[in-house]
Amino acid sequence: MPVVAQRSADYGASAGIITYLGEENPLNLFYQPGPAAQFMYRYNLNPRQAVRANLLGGYIMPLRAPLGELGLTYEFNFFPYSTFRSRHVDYTPYIAAGAAVSVVNAASLSVFPSVPFSAGFKINVANQVGIEFEYGFRKTFTDKLDGLYEIVDPADPQNGVDHTWTHNNDWYSFMGISVTWKIYNKLLGCPAFAEMEKGNKRRKR
């Protein structure tokens, strides 16, 4: 039913930083972080599992390039969690992974697939309102994020390549704090909604 789906939906907004790993920065995870913001919609399958759609935008400082991402991820909560404080625990660590399409305008405009994976922590601060902290990486399937293709070994510039763990694919990461809320859960306090719920239970019997 549509109303039940609304009861299970979270909406959220994040603010944080975005960083990059590649030929311009092969090792430093927090080198020249740039600003980033994210908007998300989450459908909670149950207190431990959820599916989330997100729209992320940021600026990669070392490349002086804007970046955008449209992604879909699966979340797993280690503890049963809900923003209804009386129903489940008030906090949980979680992990997430999925698929995304990313766009960056560095040396040229590039559109490429990426795999986001992250870990985070959710905590309830009020009924229907939560705060989340998340840090994660995006594995891209391109070496064109920065317009460079390989890290050349200075001792052998013709043939030698420095094979770091970022070789042949550029990466970027996002770290942020989110505020999430349930807009439609006010229906739970509505007498008409309560009567409809009772009617549904009777029909199931």
Secondary structure, DSSP 8 states (H G I E B T S, - for coil): -HHHHHHTEEEEEEEEEEEEESSS-SS-TTSS-EEEEEEEEEEEEETTEEEEEEEEEEEETTTTEEEEEEEEEEEEESS-B-SSTTTSBSEEEEEEEEEEEEEEESSSEEEEEEEEEEEEEEEEEETTEEEEEEEEEEEES-S-SSS----B-TT-TTT-B---TTTTS-EEEEEEEEEEE-SGGGGGG-HHHHHHHHHHHHHH-
